[in-house]
Every structure is written in C-alpha cells, then in structure tokens.
C-alpha cells in the first residue's frame, strides 16, 4: 500500500499536459498575418520630372545658392539732427530737415538655400540741403529671406532683408566748413524689401526699398531709400 502511494505522484508527474495548454501557441503560429490598415501605408513619392527639381516644391530649388556678391544703389530722403561732441554746443542742436541724397551698399556673403542668405557689407551715403552737407558710412551684417519662395511665380523672387551694424555720420556747414553734428560710432539698422524681377546668367536685379535708422550719443538720422538691387550668385539661375 505504501509503494502504491509513493508511485502515484511519479505517475502523475509523467502524465502528458492537457491538449488545451498547447492549443493557443499552435493556433497563434498557424494564424495568417494580417495586412496593415490602408491608411498606414505610405504613398509612393513621385520622382522629380527634371534634374535638380524638388518634388515637394512647385519650382526649381536652385534659384540661388552658394557664394553671393551684391550691390544696391539709389536715391534717399534723409533727415539728421544733432550737435558736435562739445558740451557747449549740445544745447543748440542742428536739424537739417528733409534732404535729398544718394548712396550705395555692397556686400559679400553666402546662400544656404533658395530662401535664405547672409552677408557682410558696407554702406555709403551723401545728401545736401541748404547750407548742410550730410555724409555717412557703415559696416553691416545682414540676412535676406524669400519666405514665399515655395508659392512659385513672382513670389519666389520677393525678398526681405534686415541689416544691423555700426558706422559714422556727420553734418557740416558748407559755407563755414564746420562740423555741426557728429554721429561717430552710431548704431544702425536697416529693413528692406526687394524684388528680383530680372535675371541673366548668374545675376539678378530689380527694385529696392529700405528704411534706415542711425543713433549716436548726440546724433540721429533717418533715411528712406529707393533704388535698384543686383546680386551675383554662384549657380546658374533657372
């Protein structure tokens, strides 16, 4: 009786596992794989029609790229007010009123994409009214962007620019040849809008409008520019 009792656990241990325990694994391995939902399948990308064309933009993505050299020149209306650095003259500042002048800016920089560039440059201006002669120079760092480039058409050539820097300006009396307002070490800021309306080879050019402000300790000047902007780019324009 004791032997039968001791053998029964061994016999119980050697009994095969119920068929129901192995059924889920077999069923899962035999089940066919389900196809992913249709809305998760990526649509094929249409290859570009022409070499150099980006399929995600409606226009060529090599409108401008690489090295750039630019020039903007034209007329401006300006007004300057200030005095010399002498404390005895600061109580009676000189104001030129509106004056008509001309000037130019030149810059050198690089273009990362069709819609963004940066540059370093210089600016020069001269104006005259009555007995006052106004002159100015400046060193600039600027960026230009074409934010509507992806819309194509004329929008790809409509640009906006911002320049900041430092420079000097002065107002002199033409009859007495005397310095009336000193704008040495003036801070300057310029905001511009331009349109690259025409292109030929690696050049483009078009109208240019800008507002500029200069400020120093005893000097301030406002300028409104209207001129023509041209730029050279390191790739052929298309």
GUTORFI-438391 format. One record per residue: residue number from 0; residue in one letter; x, y, z of N, C-alpha, C, CB in turn. Coordinates in Angstrom, 2 decimals. Glycine has a CB too. Example, Ala and Ser with C-alpha at 12.3 -4.5 7.8 and 13.67 -1.06 7.14 Angstrom:
2
0_a_13.19_-5.69_7.80_12.30_-4.50_7.80_13.20_-3.30_7.80_11.31_-4.47_9.05
1_s_12.85_-2.25_7.08_13.67_-1.06_7.14_12.90_0.03_7.87_14.08_-0.60_5.72
This chain:
238
0_x_0.84_-1.22_0.00_0.00_0.00_0.00_0.86_1.25_0.00_-0.94_0.02_1.22
1_x_2.01_1.19_0.77_2.93_2.34_0.79_3.57_2.54_-0.56_4.01_2.15_1.85
2_x_3.93_1.43_-1.22_4.53_1.56_-2.56_3.59_2.14_-3.56_5.00_0.22_-3.05
3_x_2.36_1.75_-3.47_1.38_2.33_-4.41_1.19_3.79_-4.18_0.05_1.64_-4.30
4_x_1.27_4.18_-2.89_1.11_5.61_-2.58_2.28_6.44_-3.06_0.93_5.80_-1.09
5_x_3.50_5.87_-2.95_4.68_6.62_-3.40_4.79_6.65_-4.91_5.95_6.02_-2.82
6_x_4.27_5.69_-5.60_4.38_5.67_-7.06_3.38_6.57_-7.74_4.22_4.27_-7.57
7_x_2.31_6.83_-7.05_1.27_7.64_-7.70_1.72_9.05_-8.02_0.06_7.70_-6.82
8_x_2.50_9.75_-7.19_2.98_11.09_-7.61_3.84_11.04_-8.84_3.76_11.76_-6.50
9_x_4.71_9.98_-8.96_5.55_9.88_-10.15_4.72_9.69_-11.39_6.54_8.74_-10.01
10_x_3.73_8.87_-11.26_2.86_8.66_-12.42_2.12_9.91_-12.80_1.86_7.55_-12.14
11_x_1.75_10.67_-11.76_1.04_11.94_-12.05_1.94_12.94_-12.75_0.49_12.56_-10.76
12_x_3.23_12.97_-12.37_4.18_13.90_-12.99_4.44_13.55_-14.42_5.48_13.90_-12.23
13_x_4.34_12.23_-14.77_4.65_11.83_-16.14_3.45_11.90_-17.07_5.20_10.44_-16.15
14_x_2.33_12.32_-16.54_1.15_12.42_-17.40_1.32_13.55_-18.41_-0.12_12.64_-16.56
15_x_0.93_13.41_-19.63_1.07_14.48_-20.66_0.21_15.69_-20.33_0.68_13.95_-22.05
16_x_0.68_16.84_-20.70_-0.05_18.09_-20.45_-1.34_18.08_-21.23_0.80_19.32_-20.81
17_x_-2.35_18.72_-20.69_-3.63_18.78_-21.42_-3.47_19.42_-22.78_-4.66_19.55_-20.61
18_x_-4.22_18.97_-23.71_-4.14_19.49_-25.09_-4.51_20.94_-25.17_-5.03_18.69_-26.02
19_x_-5.32_21.39_-24.22_-5.76_22.78_-24.26_-4.62_23.74_-23.98_-6.86_23.01_-23.27
20_x_-3.55_23.32_-23.25_-2.42_24.21_-22.94_-1.61_24.51_-24.16_-1.54_23.60_-21.88
21_x_-1.43_23.59_-25.06_-0.61_23.81_-26.26_-1.41_24.37_-27.40_0.04_22.53_-26.69
22_x_-2.72_24.35_-27.27_-3.55_24.81_-28.38_-3.36_26.28_-28.71_-4.99_24.56_-28.08
23_x_-3.26_27.20_-27.71_-3.11_28.62_-28.08_-1.85_28.90_-28.87_-3.12_29.49_-26.86
24_x_-0.71_28.25_-28.47_0.53_28.51_-29.19_0.43_28.02_-30.62_1.70_27.84_-28.49
25_x_-0.16_26.83_-30.79_-0.28_26.30_-32.14_-1.21_27.14_-32.98_-0.77_24.87_-32.11
26_x_-2.26_27.64_-32.32_-3.22_28.45_-33.06_-2.60_29.77_-33.48_-4.47_28.69_-32.24
27_x_-1.77_30.34_-32.57_-1.16_31.63_-32.91_-0.14_31.51_-34.01_-0.52_32.24_-31.69
28_x_0.62_30.37_-34.02_1.61_30.20_-35.07_0.97_29.89_-36.41_2.57_29.11_-34.71
29_x_-0.18_29.28_-36.35_-0.83_28.92_-37.61_-1.69_30.03_-38.17_-1.68_27.69_-37.40
30_x_-1.97_31.05_-37.33_-2.85_32.12_-37.81_-2.14_32.94_-38.87_-3.29_33.04_-36.64
31_x_-2.78_33.25_-39.95_-2.14_34.05_-41.01_-1.91_35.49_-40.54_-3.02_34.05_-42.30
32_x_-0.81_36.14_-41.05_-0.51_37.54_-40.70_-1.52_38.47_-41.34_0.94_37.92_-41.14
33_x_-1.93_39.48_-40.55_-2.92_40.42_-41.05_-2.25_41.58_-41.78_-3.78_40.95_-39.90
34_x_-2.83_42.07_-42.85_-2.29_43.20_-43.60_-2.50_44.49_-42.81_-2.95_43.31_-45.00
35_x_-1.54_45.46_-42.87_-1.73_46.74_-42.15_-2.88_47.53_-42.73_-0.44_47.58_-42.20
36_x_-3.52_48.36_-41.92_-4.62_49.20_-42.44_-4.17_50.05_-43.62_-5.17_50.11_-41.33
37_x_-5.11_50.34_-44.49_-4.77_51.09_-45.71_-4.28_52.49_-45.41_-5.98_51.17_-46.63
38_x_-4.77_53.11_-44.32_-4.37_54.48_-44.04_-2.96_54.59_-43.46_-5.35_55.11_-43.08
39_x_-2.34_53.40_-43.10_-0.97_53.42_-42.60_0.06_53.13_-43.67_-0.82_52.43_-41.48
40_x_-0.37_52.81_-44.86_0.56_52.51_-45.95_1.01_53.82_-46.59_-0.10_51.59_-47.01
41_x_2.35_54.05_-46.65_2.88_55.30_-47.20_2.66_55.34_-48.71_4.38_55.44_-46.88
42_x_2.21_56.49_-49.16_2.02_56.66_-50.60_3.37_56.81_-51.29_1.12_57.89_-50.89
43_x_3.53_56.28_-52.48_4.81_56.40_-53.18_5.11_57.86_-53.55_4.81_55.54_-54.45
44_x_6.39_58.23_-53.44_6.82_59.59_-53.78_7.04_59.68_-55.28_8.11_59.97_-53.01
45_x_6.43_60.65_-55.90_6.60_60.86_-57.34_7.99_61.40_-57.62_5.52_61.81_-57.89
46_x_8.76_60.77_-58.45_10.11_61.28_-58.72_10.06_62.62_-59.43_10.90_60.28_-59.56
47_x_11.11_63.44_-59.26_11.12_64.75_-59.93_11.13_64.60_-61.44_12.33_65.57_-59.48
48_x_10.49_65.55_-62.08_10.40_65.49_-63.54_11.70_65.90_-64.20_9.27_66.37_-64.04
49_x_12.38_66.87_-63.61_13.62_67.36_-64.19_14.73_67.28_-63.17_13.45_68.80_-64.68
50_x_15.94_67.15_-63.63_17.08_67.08_-62.73_17.22_68.39_-61.96_18.38_66.77_-63.52
51_x_17.42_68.30_-60.66_17.55_69.50_-59.83_16.24_70.03_-59.31_18.22_70.56_-60.60
52_x_15.13_69.40_-59.65_13.83_69.87_-59.19_13.39_69.08_-57.97_12.78_69.75_-60.31
53_x_12.93_69.75_-56.95_12.49_69.12_-55.72_11.02_68.74_-55.85_12.71_70.04_-54.51
54_x_10.64_67.47_-55.59_9.23_67.08_-55.77_8.30_67.73_-54.78_9.10_65.59_-55.67
55_x_8.81_68.28_-53.68_7.97_68.89_-52.66_7.72_70.37_-52.91_8.58_68.69_-51.31
56_x_8.36_70.97_-53.90_8.16_72.38_-54.21_7.76_72.50_-55.68_9.45_73.20_-53.91
57_x_6.93_73.49_-55.99_6.46_73.63_-57.37_7.45_74.30_-58.29_5.18_74.40_-57.39
58_x_8.61_74.74_-57.77_9.57_75.46_-58.60_10.95_74.87_-58.38_9.57_76.97_-58.28
59_x_11.88_75.24_-59.23_13.25_74.75_-59.15_13.91_75.23_-57.87_14.05_75.20_-60.36
60_x_14.64_74.36_-57.18_15.25_74.72_-55.91_16.69_75.16_-56.05_15.18_73.56_-54.97
61_x_17.08_75.61_-57.19_18.41_76.16_-57.39_18.31_77.56_-58.00_19.26_75.24_-58.29
62_x_17.35_78.31_-57.53_17.20_79.69_-57.98_18.38_80.53_-57.52_15.88_80.29_-57.46
63_x_18.86_80.27_-56.32_20.03_80.96_-55.77_20.71_80.04_-54.77_19.62_82.32_-55.08
64_x_22.04_80.02_-54.83_22.77_79.12_-53.94_24.26_79.46_-54.01_22.53_77.62_-54.33
65_x_24.96_79.22_-52.89_26.41_79.36_-52.86_26.89_80.78_-52.57_26.97_78.92_-54.17
66_x_27.98_81.14_-53.17_28.60_82.45_-53.00_27.73_83.55_-53.59_29.98_82.47_-53.64
67_x_27.69_84.72_-52.94_26.92_85.85_-53.46_27.67_87.16_-53.26_25.55_85.92_-52.79
68_x_27.54_88.03_-54.23_28.10_89.39_-54.18_27.02_90.33_-54.66_29.41_89.51_-55.07
69_x_26.70_91.36_-53.85_25.57_92.22_-54.19_25.88_93.69_-54.11_24.44_91.91_-53.30
70_x_25.04_94.48_-54.78_25.15_95.93_-54.81_23.76_96.52_-54.87_26.02_96.41_-56.01
71_x_23.49_97.49_-54.00_22.24_98.25_-54.04_22.60_99.73_-54.12_21.33_97.95_-52.78
72_x_22.00_100.44_-55.04_22.32_101.86_-55.21_21.05_102.60_-55.57_23.40_102.06_-56.30
73_x_20.98_103.87_-55.13_19.81_104.67_-55.45_19.77_105.97_-54.69_18.57_103.89_-55.17
74_x_18.61_106.58_-54.71_18.41_107.86_-54.04_17.78_107.64_-52.67_17.52_108.80_-54.89
75_x_17.94_108.62_-51.79_17.29_108.54_-50.49_16.90_109.93_-50.02_18.21_107.86_-49.48
76_x_15.88_109.95_-49.18_15.47_111.15_-48.47_15.88_110.96_-47.02_13.91_111.42_-48.60
77_x_16.55_111.95_-46.46_17.08_111.79_-45.12_16.83_113.04_-44.27_18.57_111.49_-45.17
78_x_16.90_112.85_-42.98_16.81_113.94_-42.02_17.77_113.63_-40.88_15.35_114.14_-41.49
79_x_18.60_114.59_-40.53_19.58_114.39_-39.47_19.46_115.50_-38.43_21.02_114.35_-40.05
80_x_19.73_115.14_-37.20_19.67_116.11_-36.11_20.73_115.76_-35.09_18.26_116.13_-35.45
81_x_21.42_116.77_-34.58_22.44_116.52_-33.57_23.33_117.72_-33.38_23.26_115.32_-33.95
82_x_24.41_117.49_-32.64_25.38_118.54_-32.36_26.77_117.93_-32.37_25.09_119.24_-31.00
83_x_27.77_118.76_-32.22_29.12_118.24_-32.10_29.29_117.65_-30.70_30.18_119.35_-32.37
84_x_30.43_117.05_-30.44_30.67_116.44_-29.14_31.02_117.46_-28.06_31.76_115.43_-29.26
85_x_31.15_118.72_-28.42_31.45_119.75_-27.43_30.21_120.00_-26.57_31.91_121.06_-28.13
86_x_30.41_120.01_-25.26_29.29_120.22_-24.35_28.68_121.61_-24.52_29.73_120.03_-22.91
87_x_29.48_122.57_-24.91_28.97_123.93_-25.07_28.01_124.06_-26.23_30.12_124.89_-25.25
88_x_28.01_123.12_-27.18_27.15_123.20_-28.37_25.95_122.25_-28.31_27.97_122.91_-29.61
89_x_25.88_121.42_-27.28_24.80_120.44_-27.22_23.44_121.06_-26.94_25.11_119.41_-26.17
90_x_23.43_122.24_-26.35_22.16_122.90_-26.04_21.48_123.44_-27.29_22.37_124.04_-25.05
91_x_22.22_123.59_-28.39_21.66_124.12_-29.64_21.94_123.14_-30.79_22.26_125.53_-29.97
92_x_21.22_122.03_-30.84_21.48_121.05_-31.90_21.07_121.57_-33.27_20.75_119.74_-31.59
93_x_21.68_121.01_-34.27_21.37_121.34_-35.67_20.37_120.33_-36.23_22.67_121.36_-36.52
94_x_19.38_120.82_-36.96_18.43_119.96_-37.64_18.43_120.32_-39.13_16.99_120.12_-37.03
95_x_18.64_119.33_-39.96_18.77_119.60_-41.40_17.42_119.69_-42.10_19.60_118.53_-42.06
96_x_16.36_119.13_-41.51_15.12_119.00_-42.26_15.30_117.93_-43.33_14.71_120.35_-42.89
97_x_14.35_117.81_-44.24_14.44_116.80_-45.30_15.52_117.17_-46.30_13.09_116.65_-46.01
98_x_16.33_116.20_-46.65_17.42_116.39_-47.61_17.40_115.24_-48.61_18.80_116.49_-46.89
99_x_17.71_115.56_-49.85_17.75_114.55_-50.91_19.20_114.15_-51.17_17.09_115.09_-52.21
100_x_19.43_112.86_-51.25_20.79_112.38_-51.47_20.82_111.08_-52.26_21.49_112.19_-50.16
101_x_21.97_110.45_-52.27_22.15_109.19_-52.98_23.21_108.37_-52.24_22.58_109.44_-54.48
102_x_23.29_107.10_-52.55_24.27_106.25_-51.89_24.23_104.84_-52.44_24.02_106.23_-50.40
103_x_25.02_103.98_-51.83_25.13_102.61_-52.28_25.58_101.71_-51.13_26.10_102.51_-53.47
104_x_25.27_100.44_-51.27_25.70_99.40_-50.34_26.27_98.25_-51.15_24.52_98.92_-49.43
105_x_27.33_97.65_-50.63_27.94_96.49_-51.29_28.16_95.42_-50.23_29.30_96.88_-51.99
106_x_27.95_94.15_-50.60_28.08_93.08_-49.62_28.61_91.80_-50.26_26.74_92.82_-48.96
107_x_29.11_90.94_-49.40_29.67_89.65_-49.78_29.14_88.62_-48.79_31.24_89.68_-49.80
108_x_28.64_87.48_-49.28_28.06_86.51_-48.36_27.84_85.15_-48.98_26.77_87.03_-47.84
109_x_26.95_84.40_-48.37_26.65_83.05_-48.82_25.17_82.77_-48.76_27.41_82.03_-48.01
110_x_24.73_81.81_-49.57_23.31_81.43_-49.65_23.20_79.95_-49.28_22.73_81.71_-51.08
111_x_22.44_79.64_-48.22_22.25_78.27_-47.80_21.20_77.55_-48.63_21.86_78.23_-46.34
112_x_20.11_78.23_-48.90_19.01_77.65_-49.67_18.47_78.73_-50.59_17.89_77.08_-48.73
113_x_17.45_78.37_-51.36_16.81_79.34_-52.24_16.15_80.48_-51.48_15.80_78.66_-53.11
114_x_15.90_80.32_-50.20_15.11_81.32_-49.49_15.83_81.94_-48.29_13.83_80.70_-49.03
115_x_17.15_81.75_-48.16_17.86_82.37_-47.03_19.31_82.62_-47.39_17.77_81.47_-45.78
116_x_19.82_83.83_-47.04_21.22_84.16_-47.24_21.69_85.10_-46.14_21.45_84.81_-48.63
117_x_23.00_85.23_-46.00_23.60_86.16_-45.04_24.76_86.88_-45.71_24.08_85.41_-43.76
118_x_25.18_88.02_-45.16_26.26_88.77_-45.79_26.90_89.75_-44.81_25.73_89.52_-47.00
119_x_28.09_90.20_-45.18_28.79_91.31_-44.54_28.99_92.37_-45.61_30.16_90.85_-43.92
120_x_28.83_93.65_-45.23_28.94_94.68_-46.25_29.23_96.06_-45.69_27.69_94.74_-47.04
121_x_29.24_97.02_-46.60_29.47_98.42_-46.28_28.42_99.28_-46.96_30.88_98.86_-46.70
122_x_28.15_100.44_-46.35_27.14_101.36_-46.87_27.71_102.77_-46.89_25.84_101.29_-46.03
123_x_27.35_103.53_-47.92_27.81_104.92_-48.07_26.63_105.79_-48.48_28.97_105.01_-49.12
124_x_26.60_107.01_-47.96_25.52_107.92_-48.32_25.96_109.37_-48.28_24.35_107.72_-47.40
125_x_25.37_110.18_-49.16_25.66_111.61_-49.23_24.36_112.34_-49.52_26.75_111.92_-50.31
126_x_24.16_113.47_-48.89_22.95_114.27_-49.10_23.27_115.73_-48.84_21.78_113.78_-48.18
127_x_22.39_116.60_-49.34_22.62_118.04_-49.20_21.29_118.78_-49.17_23.51_118.58_-50.33
128_x_21.21_119.80_-48.34_20.06_120.69_-48.29_20.49_122.02_-47.71_18.91_120.07_-47.46
129_x_20.20_123.10_-48.43_20.60_124.41_-47.95_22.09_124.49_-47.72_19.87_124.76_-46.67
130_x_22.46_124.88_-46.50_23.88_125.00_-46.14_24.42_123.72_-45.52_24.08_126.16_-45.18
131_x_23.63_122.69_-45.46_24.04_121.45_-44.79_24.46_120.38_-45.79_22.90_120.92_-43.90
132_x_25.58_119.74_-45.49_26.05_118.58_-46.24_26.11_117.40_-45.29_27.46_118.85_-46.90
133_x_25.45_116.29_-45.64_25.35_115.11_-44.78_26.09_113.96_-45.44_23.85_114.73_-44.50
134_x_26.93_113.29_-44.69_27.64_112.11_-45.21_27.58_111.01_-44.16_29.12_112.46_-45.58
135_x_27.61_109.76_-44.63_27.52_108.63_-43.71_28.21_107.42_-44.30_26.06_108.31_-43.40
136_x_28.74_106.58_-43.43_29.32_105.29_-43.80_28.87_104.27_-42.76_30.89_105.36_-43.90
137_x_28.94_102.99_-43.11_28.53_101.97_-42.16_29.07_100.60_-42.52_27.04_101.92_-42.07
138_x_29.26_99.76_-41.50_29.65_98.36_-41.66_28.47_97.51_-41.21_30.97_98.02_-40.84
139_x_28.06_96.56_-42.05_26.80_95.87_-41.85_26.96_94.36_-41.78_25.84_96.22_-42.95
140_x_26.11_93.73_-40.99_25.85_92.30_-41.06_24.37_92.14_-41.33_26.30_91.54_-39.74
141_x_24.03_91.34_-42.33_22.62_91.25_-42.69_22.20_89.86_-43.13_22.31_92.22_-43.77
142_x_20.90_89.64_-43.12_20.29_88.42_-43.63_19.19_88.81_-44.62_19.72_87.53_-42.47
143_x_18.98_87.95_-45.60_17.91_88.13_-46.57_17.10_86.84_-46.66_18.48_88.53_-47.97
144_x_15.81_86.98_-46.82_14.96_85.80_-46.90_13.88_86.01_-47.95_14.34_85.50_-45.54
145_x_13.48_84.90_-48.56_12.40_84.87_-49.54_11.33_83.91_-48.99_12.92_84.43_-50.98
146_x_10.53_84.33_-48.03_9.65_83.41_-47.31_8.54_82.79_-48.14_9.03_84.11_-46.16
147_x_8.19_83.40_-49.27_7.11_82.87_-50.10_7.65_82.11_-51.31_6.21_84.00_-50.57
148_x_8.90_81.66_-51.23_9.53_81.01_-52.37_8.74_79.78_-52.85_10.94_80.59_-52.00
149_x_8.23_78.99_-51.93_7.54_77.75_-52.31_6.24_77.99_-53.07_7.24_76.93_-51.08
150_x_5.72_79.21_-53.06_4.48_79.50_-53.79_4.73_79.64_-55.28_3.84_80.77_-53.26
151_x_5.99_79.84_-55.67_6.32_79.92_-57.08_5.95_81.26_-57.70_5.64_78.83_-57.83
152_x_6.15_81.38_-59.00_5.82_82.62_-59.71_6.65_83.79_-59.21_4.35_82.93_-59.56
153_x_6.03_84.95_-59.15_6.75_86.15_-58.71_7.13_86.08_-57.24_5.91_87.40_-58.96
154_x_6.44_85.24_-56.46_6.70_85.18_-55.03_8.08_84.61_-54.72_5.64_84.35_-54.35
155_x_8.62_83.78_-55.60_9.92_83.19_-55.31_11.04_84.22_-55.38_10.20_82.06_-56.27
156_x_10.77_85.39_-55.94_11.78_86.44_-56.06_11.47_87.67_-55.22_11.94_86.83_-57.49
157_x_10.45_87.59_-54.35_10.11_88.69_-53.45_10.85_88.48_-52.13_8.56_88.79_-53.23
158_x_11.78_89.39_-51.82_12.64_89.19_-50.66_12.54_90.29_-49.62_14.05_89.08_-51.10
159_x_12.97_89.94_-48.42_13.01_90.87_-47.29_14.38_90.77_-46.64_11.86_90.56_-46.26
160_x_14.91_91.91_-46.21_16.24_91.91_-45.61_16.30_92.76_-44.35_17.25_92.40_-46.59
161_x_17.21_92.39_-43.45_17.48_93.15_-42.24_18.99_93.26_-42.09_16.83_92.47_-40.98
162_x_19.48_94.49_-41.87_20.89_94.75_-41.66_21.07_95.49_-40.34_21.50_95.55_-42.83
163_x_22.09_95.12_-39.61_22.47_95.83_-38.39_23.97_96.06_-38.42_22.04_95.04_-37.11
164_x_24.41_97.09_-37.73_25.84_97.36_-37.72_26.17_98.66_-37.03_26.37_97.39_-39.12
165_x_27.33_99.19_-37.37_27.79_100.44_-36.79_28.45_101.27_-37.88_28.78_100.19_-35.62
166_x_28.52_102.56_-37.64_29.11_103.44_-38.64_29.26_104.84_-38.10_28.27_103.45_-39.91
167_x_29.42_105.77_-39.00_29.57_107.16_-38.62_28.79_108.03_-39.59_31.06_107.58_-38.58
168_x_28.42_109.22_-39.12_27.71_110.19_-39.96_28.02_111.58_-39.42_26.16_109.91_-39.97
169_x_27.88_112.56_-40.26_28.13_113.93_-39.83_27.36_114.92_-40.69_29.61_114.24_-39.88
170_x_27.15_116.08_-40.11_26.53_117.20_-40.80_27.53_118.36_-40.74_25.14_117.60_-40.17
171_x_27.85_118.91_-41.91_28.79_120.01_-41.97_28.14_121.22_-42.64_30.07_119.59_-42.74
172_x_28.57_122.40_-42.22_28.15_123.64_-42.86_29.01_123.85_-44.10_28.25_124.85_-41.89
173_x_28.35_123.98_-45.25_29.11_124.14_-46.50_29.76_125.51_-46.58_28.20_123.93_-47.70
174_x_29.13_126.53_-46.07_29.69_127.87_-46.16_30.83_128.10_-45.19_28.62_128.90_-45.92
175_x_30.77_127.51_-43.98_31.80_127.73_-42.96_32.75_126.53_-42.83_31.14_128.01_-41.62
176_x_32.41_125.44_-43.52_33.20_124.21_-43.42_33.39_123.81_-41.96_34.56_124.39_-44.11
177_x_32.29_123.80_-41.23_32.33_123.50_-39.81_31.48_122.27_-39.52_31.85_124.70_-38.98
178_x_31.97_121.43_-38.61_31.22_120.26_-38.19_30.09_120.69_-37.25_32.15_119.23_-37.49
179_x_28.86_120.44_-37.67_27.70_120.86_-36.88_27.07_119.71_-36.09_26.66_121.48_-37.79
180_x_27.17_118.49_-36.59_26.61_117.33_-35.88_27.52_116.14_-36.12_25.15_117.02_-36.36
181_x_27.84_115.45_-35.03_28.80_114.36_-35.09_28.11_113.05_-34.70_30.00_114.63_-34.17
182_x_28.05_112.12_-35.65_27.43_110.82_-35.39_28.44_109.70_-35.39_26.37_110.54_-36.41
183_x_29.61_109.92_-34.77_30.64_108.87_-34.72_30.15_107.70_-33.89_31.96_109.43_-34.15
184_x_30.55_106.50_-34.29_30.19_105.25_-33.59_28.68_105.10_-33.42_30.85_105.20_-32.21
185_x_27.95_105.45_-34.47_26.49_105.33_-34.42_26.05_103.89_-34.67_25.83_106.26_-35.45
186_x_25.03_103.47_-33.97_24.41_102.18_-34.28_23.46_102.38_-35.45_23.65_101.60_-33.03
187_x_23.27_101.34_-36.22_22.40_101.47_-37.39_21.62_100.19_-37.62_23.23_101.83_-38.64
188_x_20.42_100.37_-38.17_19.53_99.28_-38.51_18.82_99.62_-39.81_18.51_99.00_-37.37
189_x_18.70_98.63_-40.67_18.02_98.83_-41.96_17.10_97.66_-42.25_19.06_99.01_-43.10
190_x_15.90_97.96_-42.69_14.93_96.94_-43.12_14.60_97.22_-44.58_13.63_96.95_-42.22
191_x_14.59_96.19_-45.41_14.42_96.39_-46.85_13.44_95.38_-47.44_15.77_96.28_-47.57
192_x_12.86_95.77_-48.55_12.00_94.92_-49.38_12.50_95.04_-50.80_10.48_95.31_-49.26
193_x_12.64_93.92_-51.50_13.16_93.96_-52.86_12.53_92.86_-53.70_14.70_93.83_-52.87
194_x_12.65_93.03_-54.99_12.09_92.06_-55.94_13.12_91.79_-57.02_10.76_92.59_-56.56
195_x_13.56_90.54_-57.13_14.49_90.13_-58.19_13.72_89.92_-59.49_15.26_88.84_-57.78
196_x_13.36_91.03_-60.10_12.43_90.96_-61.23_13.06_90.41_-62.50_11.87_92.32_-61.51
197_x_14.36_90.61_-62.69_15.02_90.21_-63.94_16.25_89.39_-63.60_15.40_91.45_-64.80
198_x_16.59_88.45_-64.47_17.77_87.63_-64.27_18.44_87.34_-65.60_17.41_86.32_-63.56
199_x_19.77_87.23_-65.55_20.57_86.90_-66.73_21.86_86.27_-66.25_20.84_88.17_-67.62
200_x_22.18_85.11_-66.79_23.36_84.35_-66.38_23.27_84.08_-64.88_24.66_85.12_-66.72
201_x_24.22_84.56_-64.09_24.20_84.36_-62.64_23.85_85.64_-61.89_25.56_83.85_-62.17
202_x_23.24_86.58_-62.58_22.87_87.87_-61.99_21.36_88.01_-61.94_23.49_89.03_-62.77
203_x_20.88_88.70_-60.92_19.50_89.16_-60.94_19.44_90.58_-60.41_18.60_88.22_-60.11
204_x_18.41_91.31_-60.80_18.31_92.71_-60.40_16.85_93.13_-60.44_19.16_93.61_-61.32
205_x_16.56_94.18_-59.64_15.20_94.66_-59.55_15.10_95.80_-58.56_14.26_93.53_-59.14
206_x_13.89_96.29_-58.29_13.69_97.44_-57.41_13.97_97.10_-55.95_12.26_97.97_-57.55
207_x_14.29_98.16_-55.20_14.73_98.01_-53.81_14.22_99.19_-52.99_16.29_97.90_-53.71
208_x_13.57_98.92_-51.85_13.08_99.96_-50.95_13.56_99.62_-49.55_11.50_100.08_-51.00
209_x_14.04_100.63_-48.80_14.56_100.35_-47.46_14.38_101.57_-46.55_16.05_99.95_-47.53
210_x_14.27_101.27_-45.26_14.28_102.31_-44.22_15.48_102.06_-43.32_12.93_102.31_-43.40
211_x_16.19_103.14_-42.99_17.39_103.02_-42.18_17.35_104.04_-41.04_18.65_103.22_-43.04
212_x_17.86_103.61_-39.88_17.92_104.48_-38.70_19.32_104.42_-38.10_16.84_104.06_-37.64
213_x_19.86_105.61_-37.75_21.17_105.71_-37.10_21.01_106.52_-35.81_22.23_106.37_-38.05
214_x_21.68_106.05_-34.78_21.63_106.74_-33.49_23.00_106.75_-32.84_20.60_106.09_-32.56
215_x_23.37_107.89_-32.29_24.59_108.04_-31.51_24.29_108.92_-30.30_25.74_108.66_-32.38
216_x_25.30_109.23_-29.52_25.08_109.98_-28.27_24.43_111.32_-28.52_26.40_110.18_-27.56
217_x_24.87_112.05_-29.53_24.33_113.39_-29.80_23.88_113.49_-31.25_25.38_114.48_-29.48
218_x_23.40_112.38_-31.83_23.08_112.39_-33.26_22.00_111.36_-33.55_24.35_112.11_-34.12
219_x_21.13_111.69_-34.49_20.14_110.73_-35.01_19.87_111.04_-36.47_18.81_110.79_-34.18
220_x_19.56_110.01_-37.24_19.33_110.18_-38.67_18.35_109.13_-39.16_20.66_110.10_-39.45
221_x_17.44_109.54_-40.02_16.50_108.65_-40.68_16.74_108.73_-42.18_15.02_109.00_-40.33
222_x_16.67_107.58_-42.85_16.85_107.53_-44.30_15.79_106.63_-44.91_18.26_107.04_-44.66
223_x_15.23_107.05_-46.02_14.31_106.24_-46.81_14.91_106.06_-48.19_12.89_106.90_-46.89
224_x_15.24_104.82_-48.52_15.95_104.50_-49.77_14.98_104.02_-50.85_17.03_103.43_-49.52
225_x_15.30_104.38_-52.08_14.59_103.86_-53.25_15.63_103.68_-54.35_13.43_104.82_-53.71
226_x_15.84_102.45_-54.78_16.90_102.22_-55.75_16.76_100.89_-56.46_18.23_102.31_-55.10
227_x_17.91_100.41_-56.92_17.99_99.15_-57.67_18.99_98.25_-56.95_18.43_99.40_-59.16
228_x_18.62_96.99_-56.85_19.48_95.98_-56.21_19.87_94.93_-57.24_18.77_95.33_-55.00
229_x_21.15_94.55_-57.25_21.61_93.47_-58.11_22.48_92.53_-57.30_22.38_94.02_-59.34
230_x_22.44_91.25_-57.62_23.20_90.24_-56.88_23.72_89.18_-57.82_22.34_89.60_-55.78
231_x_24.94_88.74_-57.55_25.57_87.65_-58.28_25.51_86.40_-57.40_27.06_88.00_-58.67
232_x_25.14_85.26_-57.98_25.06_84.00_-57.25_25.95_82.96_-57.93_23.60_83.51_-57.16
233_x_26.41_82.00_-57.12_27.36_81.01_-57.62_26.76_79.91_-58.47_28.05_80.40_-56.49
234_x_25.45_79.93_-58.73_24.82_78.93_-59.60_24.06_79.65_-60.71_23.88_77.99_-58.79
235_x_23.84_78.92_-61.80_23.03_79.49_-62.88_21.58_79.58_-62.44_23.16_78.64_-64.16
236_x_20.96_80.72_-62.67_19.56_80.90_-62.30_18.67_80.24_-63.33_19.20_82.38_-62.16
237_x_17.56_79.67_-62.85_16.61_78.97_-63.74_15.23_79.53_-63.57_16.60_77.45_-63.47
